[in-house]
Amino acid sequence: MKQRFDEILETLNNRDSLLEEFDDEIFNALVEKIEILTPTHFVFELMSGLRVEEGGE
């Protein structure tokens, strides 16, 4: 887990500027999977195990 976290930090720290658009490398480094519960309700599961729920009712 620590090695994975260090890789993510390295990816973010190697940026020359602030993000101005979607970066699939960073997204793929952070997000393990996305559960689609309904068309407007989904859960992001991060590589750290943290689950972030969006949408719903």
trRosetta pair geometry for C-beta under 8 A, 3 or more apart (Angstrom, degrees):
i j d omega theta_ij theta_ji phi_ij phi_ji
1 4 5.7 -55 -151 35 32 111
1 5 6.4 33 152 -19 66 106
1 48 7.2 81 -159 -127 107 64
2 5 5.6 -54 -148 37 33 113
2 6 6.3 36 153 -21 66 105
3 6 5.6 -54 -150 35 31 113
3 7 6.5 35 151 -21 64 103
4 7 5.6 -52 -152 32 33 113
4 8 6.6 33 150 -19 64 103
4 47 5.7 -142 157 150 136 132
4 48 8.0 -177 103 -77 123 63
5 8 5.7 -53 -151 34 33 112
5 9 6.4 33 152 -17 66 105
5 48 7.2 61 -84 -90 99 102
6 9 5.7 -53 -146 38 32 111
6 10 6.3 36 153 -22 65 105
7 10 5.7 -53 -148 35 30 113
7 11 6.5 34 152 -21 63 103
7 29 6.8 -145 120 -152 99 117
8 11 5.7 -53 -152 33 32 113
8 12 6.5 25 153 -13 65 107
8 29 5.0 153 -108 150 81 118
8 30 6.4 94 -134 -80 128 73
8 47 7.3 -178 -60 55 136 143
9 12 5.8 -59 -148 41 32 108
9 13 5.9 26 158 -16 69 113
10 13 5.8 -59 -138 43 28 107
10 14 6.2 30 161 -25 63 109
11 14 6.1 -60 -150 30 24 111
11 15 7.9 41 148 -38 54 90
11 25 6.5 -157 -161 136 129 107
11 26 6.1 166 135 -98 126 74
11 29 5.4 -157 32 -53 167 176
12 15 6.2 -37 -173 -3 40 114
12 26 6.8 82 -82 -122 78 116
15 18 7.6 79 139 -94 133 16
15 19 7.1 -55 -151 -59 153 76
17 20 7.6 -3 115 -23 116 103
19 22 8.0 50 177 -98 122 13
19 23 5.7 -100 -127 -17 122 121
19 26 7.5 -78 -88 23 142 160
22 27 6.9 6 -174 -38 92 134
23 26 4.3 49 97 18 115 110
23 27 6.5 165 89 -15 59 87
24 27 5.2 -53 -140 41 38 116
24 28 5.9 36 161 -18 70 107
25 28 6.1 -58 -146 40 24 106
25 29 6.4 24 153 -20 60 110
26 29 5.6 -57 -147 36 32 113
26 30 6.3 17 159 -10 66 112
27 30 6.2 -71 -150 42 26 101
27 31 5.7 -18 174 15 69 118
28 31 6.8 -62 -111 52 24 85
29 47 7.2 -56 158 -18 48 147
30 46 5.7 -43 168 -140 76 96
30 47 6.2 -126 -161 3 28 105
31 34 6.7 8 175 -52 128 90
31 44 5.6 -71 -127 -164 110 105
31 45 7.3 98 -162 72 69 49
31 46 6.1 -63 -104 -109 46 55
31 47 7.3 -58 -31 -32 3 79
32 45 5.0 -56 62 105 104 93
32 46 6.3 86 0 160 92 14
32 47 5.1 135 -54 -84 98 53
33 44 8.0 169 92 -156 41 46
33 45 4.9 7 58 49 80 113
34 42 5.8 13 178 172 98 123
34 43 7.1 162 -158 81 53 47
34 44 5.5 -22 -105 -103 81 61
34 45 7.3 -162 -80 17 31 75
35 42 6.2 169 86 -160 54 70
35 43 4.4 1 52 53 105 99
35 45 7.0 61 -14 -21 98 106
36 39 7.6 21 -177 -95 111 31
36 41 7.9 109 -169 84 51 57
36 42 5.0 -26 -109 -105 52 106
37 41 4.3 -56 72 106 112 102
37 42 6.0 -175 12 -92 81 41
37 43 6.7 65 -29 -11 112 95
37 56 7.9 11 77 -95 138 66
38 41 4.3 45 40 33 95 103
38 42 8.0 -128 50 -54 51 66
38 55 7.5 -145 67 129 94 132
40 55 4.4 -174 150 -164 67 131
40 56 7.4 -104 115 10 89 14
41 53 7.7 -2 -169 -173 81 94
41 54 7.4 179 -144 94 42 54
41 55 4.1 -147 -94 105 46 112
41 56 4.5 82 -114 -82 113 43
41 57 7.7 19 -78 -35 131 48
42 53 7.7 178 97 -149 36 56
42 54 5.7 -9 64 61 77 94
42 55 6.0 56 16 28 67 129
43 51 5.5 -2 -179 -173 114 103
43 52 6.9 153 -160 76 61 42
43 53 4.9 -24 -103 -99 85 71
43 54 7.5 170 -89 20 35 70
44 51 7.1 159 81 -157 50 50
44 52 4.5 -10 57 59 102 99
44 53 8.0 -157 23 -72 67 26
44 54 7.2 41 -9 -5 98 112
45 49 7.4 -24 -173 -148 91 28
45 50 7.6 162 -155 85 50 43
45 51 5.3 -19 -102 -103 72 78
46 49 6.9 -33 76 36 79 22
46 50 4.5 3 40 60 121 90
46 51 7.5 -151 11 -77 78 30
46 52 6.9 58 -30 -7 105 106
53 56 6.9 40 155 -46 112 118
